[in-house]
């Protein structure tokens, strides 16, 4: 399982306008980890980490994983688990 890294970078940079440090704080990792995620260095993330990224960026995990091809679908409150 891997994240489509350009989608993470796009979502992190444009939609929520969070810095790497801010995004890391939200999901409980450091800035260096977010940098590795964006560069595609980390290939296997836990499902819980993918869910936390999606929650923080207001999109569905399926978008970050490349299953949704269109613009990022909004995540509903009931899906944030």
VMD Tcl script that draws the C-alpha trace (Angstrom):
set ca {
  {0.00 0.00 0.00}
  {1.35 3.42 -0.85}
  {0.15 6.97 -1.02}
  {0.16 8.81 -4.29}
  {2.75 11.28 -3.06}
  {1.91 14.11 -5.41}
  {-1.64 14.08 -4.04}
  {-0.38 14.37 -0.49}
  {1.87 17.24 -1.48}
  {-0.94 18.99 -3.40}
  {-3.46 18.55 -0.58}
  {-1.03 19.62 2.10}
  {0.04 22.69 0.16}
  {-3.14 23.98 -1.38}
  {-6.28 22.93 0.43}
  {-5.44 23.33 4.09}
  {-2.36 25.57 3.77}
  {-0.55 23.77 6.59}
  {3.18 23.68 7.00}
  {4.93 20.34 7.32}
  {5.40 21.06 11.01}
  {1.70 21.82 11.51}
  {0.57 18.71 9.60}
  {3.01 16.58 11.55}
  {1.70 17.96 14.84}
  {-1.88 17.14 13.83}
  {-1.09 13.51 13.02}
  {1.57 13.01 15.69}
  {4.80 12.88 13.66}
  {7.67 15.28 13.11}
  {8.39 17.56 10.18}
  {11.03 15.11 8.92}
  {8.42 12.36 8.64}
  {6.12 14.58 6.57}
  {9.07 15.44 4.31}
  {9.72 11.72 3.81}
  {6.04 11.10 3.03}
  {6.02 13.89 0.43}
  {9.22 12.65 -1.22}
  {7.94 9.08 -1.36}
  {10.73 7.74 0.83}
  {8.28 5.99 3.15}
  {6.51 3.26 1.17}
  {4.37 1.56 3.80}
  {2.31 3.63 6.18}
  {-0.04 2.20 8.77}
  {-3.70 2.47 7.89}
  {-4.18 4.62 10.97}
  {-1.56 7.09 9.68}
  {-3.25 7.28 6.28}
  {-6.59 7.91 7.99}
  {-5.05 10.64 10.15}
  {-3.55 12.32 7.07}
  {-6.90 12.17 5.29}
  {-8.69 13.61 8.33}
  {-6.17 16.42 8.65}
  {-6.47 17.27 4.93}
  {-10.27 16.85 4.75}
  {-10.21 14.16 2.09}
  {-10.80 10.44 1.94}
  {-7.99 7.93 2.30}
  {-9.00 6.48 -1.06}
  {-8.04 9.79 -2.70}
  {-4.58 9.79 -1.10}
  {-4.12 6.17 -2.19}
  {-5.04 6.97 -5.80}
  {-8.34 5.09 -5.91}
  {-10.38 8.27 -6.49}
  {-9.23 9.84 -9.73}
  {-11.17 13.09 -9.57}
  {-10.72 16.04 -7.28}
  {-10.45 15.11 -3.63}
  {-13.79 14.10 -2.13}
  {-14.70 15.82 1.09}
  {-14.69 13.62 4.15}
  {-17.74 13.69 6.36}
  {-17.64 13.80 10.15}
  {-18.99 10.24 10.34}
  {-16.05 9.00 8.23}
  {-13.45 10.51 10.59}
  {-12.79 7.42 12.69}
}
mol new
graphics top color blue
foreach p $ca { graphics top sphere $p radius 0.5 }
foreach p [lrange $ca 0 end-1] q [lrange $ca 1 end] { graphics top cylinder $p $q radius 0.2 }
display resetview
